[in-house]
Amino acid sequence: VQLVESGGGSVQAGGSLRLSCAVSRFSYSTAYMAWLRQTPGKEREGVAAIFSGTTGPHKHYANWVKGRFIISQDDAKNTLYLQMNDQKPDDTAIYYCAACRNFGECRLSRPPSYPYWGQGTQVTVS
């Protein structure tokens, strides 16, 4: 499994960024994909997750997201995205893409439950 994030950078408060995660050697069909983040001195926390169920994608968000972020995936490109809008200085963190082979085995509220991680991409909001 290989997860490679990109799209991080610096943005002013109120601005937007879109993160991408290229996924390889991994099957999307039953996967539960997620974005998580970590700031210095804090534990990793879940941001958003997506599961491609038979009736369409199911998305889960941390309560604090409050509609500002949107998770999506492009199966044809094997890429996971996180669109971040109306960013705040508290959003400054390293953002990680993570994968779980089967929905139900991982929980967004328990980051250590995800077995596969990318290297992370820095997002700085000032």
URGI-V459435 format. One record per residue. D_FIRST is the distance of its C-alpha to the first C-alpha in whole Angstrom. Layout:
# URGI-V459435
[[D_FIRST] [D_FIRST]]
This chain:
# URGI-V459435
[[0] [4] [7] [10] [13] [17] [20] [21] [25] [28] [30] [34] [34] [34] [32] [29] [25] [22] [19] [16] [12] [11] [7] [6] [5] [5] [9] [11] [14] [14] [12] [14] [12] [14] [16] [17] [20] [21] [25] [26] [28] [26] [24] [21] [22] [20] [21] [20] [18] [18] [17] [18] [21] [23] [26] [24] [21] [22] [22] [23] [24] [25] [29] [30] [28] [31] [30] [29] [25] [24] [20] [19] [17] [17] [16] [17] [15] [12] [13] [14] [17] [20] [23] [25] [29] [32] [30] [32] [32] [31] [27] [27] [24] [20] [18] [14] [12] [10] [9] [10] [10] [14] [17] [19] [17] [16] [19] [19] [22] [20] [17] [17] [16] [12] [10] [7] [9] [9] [12] [15] [18] [21] [24] [28] [30] [34]]
